[in-house]
Amino acid sequence: MSWTDAAGLAGVLMILVAYAGAAFGRLDAKGVWSLLANFVGAGLILVSLLVADFNLSSTVMEGSWALVALAGLVRLGLKRRG
């Protein structure tokens, strides 16, 4: 297994764990840990797509996923400041 495959799989695992945690009420979907897991997970998947096996639809999906998670993190950061 290449390092890009490992990065992509780690990203998938992070997103799935965050999703399952939110679905089962163990993790706040709007909380920092869930958003951070989604952002980092999508970033790792993007690395695997951009460095090794490019796929346009998957790249758009993961890029969007990362941007939504980042927007949530920024929202939380601004909320805590003010």
C-alpha positions as CSV (number, residue, x, y, z in Angstrom):
1,M,0.0,0.0,0.0
2,S,1.3,3.4,-0.9
3,W,1.4,6.4,1.4
4,T,-1.3,8.1,-0.6
5,D,-3.6,5.1,-0.2
6,A,-2.9,5.1,3.5
7,A,-3.6,8.8,3.7
8,G,-6.9,8.4,1.8
9,L,-8.0,5.5,4.0
10,A,-7.1,7.4,7.2
11,G,-9.3,10.3,5.9
12,V,-12.2,8.0,5.1
13,L,-11.9,6.5,8.6
14,M,-11.9,9.9,10.2
15,I,-15.0,11.0,8.3
16,L,-16.8,7.8,9.0
17,V,-16.0,7.9,12.7
18,A,-17.2,11.5,13.0
19,Y,-20.4,10.7,11.1
20,A,-21.2,7.6,13.2
21,G,-20.5,9.6,16.4
22,A,-22.9,12.2,15.3
23,A,-25.5,9.7,14.1
24,F,-25.4,7.9,17.4
25,G,-25.5,11.0,19.5
26,R,-21.9,10.6,20.8
27,L,-20.5,13.6,18.9
28,D,-22.0,17.1,18.3
29,A,-22.1,17.4,14.5
30,K,-21.6,21.2,14.9
31,G,-18.9,20.8,17.5
32,V,-15.2,21.4,17.0
33,W,-14.1,17.7,17.1
34,S,-16.6,16.6,14.5
35,L,-15.8,19.5,12.2
36,L,-12.1,19.0,12.7
37,A,-12.3,15.3,11.9
38,N,-14.3,16.1,8.7
39,F,-11.9,18.8,7.6
40,V,-8.7,16.7,8.2
41,G,-10.3,13.6,6.8
42,A,-11.4,15.4,3.6
43,G,-7.9,16.9,3.4
44,L,-6.3,13.5,3.6
45,I,-8.6,12.1,0.9
46,L,-7.8,15.2,-1.3
47,V,-4.1,14.5,-0.9
48,S,-4.6,10.9,-2.1
49,L,-6.6,12.1,-5.1
50,L,-4.4,15.0,-6.1
51,V,-1.0,13.2,-5.7
52,A,-1.9,9.7,-7.0
53,D,-5.2,8.9,-8.6
54,F,-7.1,12.0,-9.7
55,N,-10.8,11.7,-10.0
56,L,-12.7,14.9,-10.7
57,S,-16.0,14.1,-9.0
58,S,-14.4,12.8,-5.9
59,T,-12.0,15.8,-5.8
60,V,-15.0,18.2,-6.0
61,M,-16.9,16.2,-3.3
62,E,-14.0,16.2,-0.9
63,G,-13.1,19.8,-1.6
64,S,-16.6,20.8,-0.9
65,W,-16.7,18.7,2.3
66,A,-13.5,20.3,3.5
67,L,-14.8,23.8,2.8
68,V,-18.1,23.2,4.6
69,A,-16.1,21.8,7.6
70,L,-13.7,24.8,7.5
71,A,-16.7,27.2,7.4
72,G,-18.1,25.5,10.5
73,L,-14.7,25.8,12.3
74,V,-14.5,29.5,11.3
75,R,-18.0,30.1,12.6
76,L,-17.1,28.4,15.9
77,G,-13.9,30.5,16.2
78,L,-15.8,33.7,15.5
79,K,-18.5,32.8,18.0
80,R,-15.9,32.2,20.7
81,R,-14.2,35.5,20.1
82,G,-17.4,37.5,20.3
